[in-house]
Amino acid sequence: MERVYFDHNATTPVDDKVLEAMLPYLREQFGNASSRHEFGTVARRAVDRARQQVGALVNAQPSQVIFVSGGTEANNLFIKGAAGYLRPSQVAVSAIEHPCIAKPAQELARQGWKVRKLAVTRDGQMELADVDAAVREPTGIVSVMLVNNETGVVLDVAAVAARARAAKACMHTDAVQALGKIAVDFPSLGVHAMTISAHKIYGPKGAAALVMDKRLQLRPIIHGGGHEQGLRSGTENVAAIVGFGAACELAGGRMQRLAQQLEAIRARLERGLREMGAVIFGEAAPRVANTSYFAFKGIVGETLVIELDKAGYAVAPGAACSSANPEPSATLLAMGVDPELAHGAVRFSLGAGNSMEQVDAFLRTLKTVVTRLRSLTAMAV
Ligand SMILES: Cc1ncc(COP(=O)(O)O)c(C=O)c1O
C-alpha cells in the first residue's frame, strides 16, 4: 500500500538537496567548530554560512541568529531567559500557543509572575482589545505565535508587538509554522525575538534558532563553554545546522510557487470537505496555504485519524504535538468551538511532495470512512 503523508505541520521529510549539503559534515568534515585546527575551521565556516542563509530568509543579520536544538528550546530560552533579567510582573501569551510557550510561561508563576492568556476571536485571530487590556498592567514578557500550528491562521503579531513595546515588554513570536510558508520579515514584525525550526521546512531535526534583537538581554538556560554568544553552550550540531541553512535557501527560492500550488490543492480538498458536511476551523481568517483543520459532527477525530491511517493516509488529530493528550484542542476551545465538535478535529497539512491526485483519492477514501463511521454512530443512538 502506498502511504501518503498529509502531516507536514508535524514534520517534513529532509529534502534531497538539504541532505546532500549535510552529508560531508557527517563524514569527512566532522570537525568541532570550536577547534583551532583545519577540521575545526572547516566546520566553523559551514556554521557561519548557515547563519547567513538562515538570517537571509528572515531579513536578519547573521549575528542575530542563535542556533539551538529545536523550536522547543528556542521558546524556552526566550521565556526563561527574558525572565532571568526581569523582576516578576505579568507574562502574557496567546491562549493558542504551542505547549513549549504555554508551559514555560506557566513555570514563571512559581517565581511570582502573573500568567495571562490573551484571547482569540472565533476565527482564531488575536483579540487586540484583550491585548490592550492586558498591557494596562505592568507586563514584562509577551509572546504570540505568527502562525498557529493547528488552524494555520496567520496572527497579527506586528499589532501585538506595537502594544507590547509601548508597554515596555519583551516581545517574542514563535514563527515555527510560518517559516517557508509566508514571508517572515524579522524587522517589520517589531519583535525582540523570534523562534524558527529546521524540521518544519524540509531540514533536519535537531537545529533551530532564536533570532533576536542584540539589545535583548537573555540569561542562558544551558551553561558551559559559551557557544552561540554565550546563550547556548554545547558543541554545535554542525551537520544539522548546515541542513537548516540549506533548507532556508531552498525555502526562499520556492516559497511563492509552493504556496500557490498548495493553495489550489487545499481549495479542492476543502470543496470536498464542505460537500461532506465538515466544519472548517479558521477558514474566514488569513491562513497559510498548506493547512486545513476540520471536523465532522459526531465523529471523533482520533477515530478518523486511525481509520485513515489504516487506509494509508497520515493526518493528525487535534493538537498534533501532544497526540497522547486526549483533551480537546486548547486552540479550538479558546476559539469558542463546542468541546464535542472540538473532539472531532483533524488536521490536514500539505507539503511539497503532495499532488491534486493524492487529494482526490484521499477524498474518496474519506467519504467511505465518514459514511461508515456515521452509520455506526447512527446505530449506537
Ligand atoms: C508552533 C510551534 N512551535 C514550536 C514547535 C516545537 O518545535 P520543535 O519541534 O522544533 O521543538 C512546534 C512543533 O510542532 C510548533 O508547531
Ligand as a Chemical Component Dictionary entry (heavy atoms), coordinates in Angstrom:
data_LIG
# 
_chem_comp.id                   LIG 
_chem_comp.type                 NON-POLYMER 
_chem_comp.pdbx_formal_charge   0 
_chem_comp.three_letter_code    LIG 
# 
loop_
_chem_comp_atom.comp_id 
_chem_comp_atom.atom_id 
_chem_comp_atom.alt_atom_id 
_chem_comp_atom.type_symbol 
_chem_comp_atom.charge 
_chem_comp_atom.model_Cartn_x 
_chem_comp_atom.model_Cartn_y 
_chem_comp_atom.model_Cartn_z 
_chem_comp_atom.pdbx_ordinal 
LIG C1 C1 C 0 4.100  26.432 16.668 1  
LIG C2 C2 C 0 5.153  25.506 17.114 2  
LIG N1 N1 N 0 6.107  25.930 17.943 3  
LIG C3 C3 C 0 7.092  25.127 18.374 4  
LIG C4 C4 C 0 7.155  23.817 17.975 5  
LIG C5 C5 C 0 8.261  22.962 18.500 6  
LIG O1 O1 O 0 9.325  22.944 17.611 7  
LIG P1 P1 P 0 10.406 21.770 17.651 8  
LIG O2 O2 O 0 9.684  20.538 17.188 9  
LIG O3 O3 O 0 11.471 22.213 16.701 10 
LIG O4 O4 O 0 10.884 21.655 19.048 11 
LIG C6 C6 C 0 6.184  23.315 17.111 12 
LIG C7 C7 C 0 6.207  21.899 16.703 13 
LIG O5 O5 O 0 5.241  21.352 16.266 14 
LIG C8 C8 C 0 5.174  24.181 16.659 15 
LIG O6 O6 O 0 4.235  23.761 15.816 16 
# 
loop_
_chem_comp_bond.comp_id 
_chem_comp_bond.atom_id_1 
_chem_comp_bond.atom_id_2 
_chem_comp_bond.value_order 
_chem_comp_bond.pdbx_ordinal 
LIG C1 C2 SING 1  
LIG C2 N1 SING 2  
LIG C2 C8 DOUB 3  
LIG N1 C3 DOUB 4  
LIG C3 C4 SING 5  
LIG C4 C5 SING 6  
LIG C4 C6 DOUB 7  
LIG C5 O1 SING 8  
LIG O1 P1 SING 9  
LIG P1 O2 DOUB 10 
LIG P1 O3 SING 11 
LIG P1 O4 SING 12 
LIG C6 C7 SING 13 
LIG C6 C8 SING 14 
LIG C7 O5 DOUB 15 
LIG C8 O6 SING 16 
# 
